[in-house]
Structures are given as C-alpha cells and as structure tokens.
C-alpha cells in the first residue's frame, strides 16, 4: 500500500472512531456527519442541525492530504488528531498543523508545510 492510501485509511479510521465515541451520547437535534473524499484527499467530521430554534453547525475535524503531508485544518478534539496519527506511526514531519499561522509552525515539532 502506498503512503497516500495508508494515510487516507488512517484518517478515516480515526474519524470513524471519534464519531462512534461521540455518538454514545446522542443529541437527537444534531446530526454528526463524516465526509470522506478520497479523490481529493479531504476528510471532515462535523455537526449540523437545529437547537432551540437556532441553527447549529460546526466542524470537529477537517484534514486533507497535500504534497504527501497531512494538513490538519481544524481540530476540536481533546487530544488532537495529530497525537492519534503519531500513535499509529505517522511521523511528525508528515503532519502540518495548518490551523496554526505559517510563521508559528516552525516552533512546533511538526512540518511547516
């Protein structure tokens, strides 16, 4: 299996596990959705619905693979998807914390771009 396919599978595995854990405490008004786009290497876990007459929508995790690196664009998980990826063998040098400004990334253990 090539690296791209391996990373795609890891991201899908992690997001599916996160969504299953979150679904153990369901909110009947809010749907948790997973969107996996292997063709464009983009992966999204988000919430959408209505609560007390107000629209609820929010991204829990958004990742994409670009230039053979995993770009974490949004991550509102407790431990962070980067931690999960590294536990599964992805080197920090292949992970970009894209939610951080480019000038700050150099001070992390992760890739800058």
N, C-alpha and C positions, 0 to 999 in steps of 0.2 A: 504494500500500500504506500502510495506517495505521501509526502508531508502534507500537502493541501487536503487530501481526503482524510488523513489522520486527524488534522486539526478541526476540520468540519465535523467529524464524528465526535470528537471530544467536546466541542462546544454544544452540540445537540444533546449529548448525554448529560452534561452538567445542567443545562437549562431545563431539560425534562425532569431531572431530579429536583431542582429548585421548585418547579411548578407543582410537582406532586406533593412536596412537603407543605407548600403554601396552601394547597387545596384541602389539606386536612382540617383547616379552619375556614370553611367557605363563607362567603358573603353572597347571599342569593341575588343581590342587586348588581354585583360587579363580576364581570367575566374576566378570567385570566387567559390570555391568549399567547400561543407560541407561533412564531412565523419563522420558518426555515427556508432560506433561498440559497440552495447550493450553487446554482448557476452564477449568482453574483456574490456568493460567499458572505451573506448578510444574515444575522440571526437576532431575533427580537423576542423578548418576553415583556408583555405589557398588560395593563388592566384597563378596562373600559366599561362604562355603564352609567347608571343614574343613582344618586343617593340623596334623599330628602329634597328632591326637586332640582338638584344640581348635577351637571354633567361631570363625571369622574373619568379621567384618563391620565395614564401615567406610564412611563417606561421604567421597568425594573432593571432590565439589562439589554443593551444593544451592543453587539460585537460585529466586526467584519474582518475579513482576511484580505490584506492588501500587501503587495510586494513581499509575500511569504511571511508576513508578520501578522499577529492577531492584534487588531486595534480594538481596545475597549473604549467605546464612545460614551457609554452611560453604564453605571453600575451602582445600584442602591441596595445591594445585598450586604449582609452583616460582615462576612469575612472577605468578600471580594472574589470575583470570578478569577482574577489573576492568581490568587492563592490556590484555588482549585486546579487551575491549569498546571501550575508548577507541581502540585502534588501528583498529577498524572504524567509528569515527565517533560512538560514544555519548559524549555529554558527561558529565564527572564529576558534574555537577549532577543527572543522572538515575540515578546509581548510589549505593546505600546499602550501606555495609559493616555489615550487620546483625549480624555476629559480634562487632562492637565494642560496648561498652556505650554507651547513648544519650548519656551525658554526655561521652564521649570523641570522638564523631563530629564535633563542632564543630571539632576541631583537625585534621581531615583535609581534603583537597581535595574530598571527596565530599559528597553530600547527607546531611543529618542524619536525614531520614525522608520 
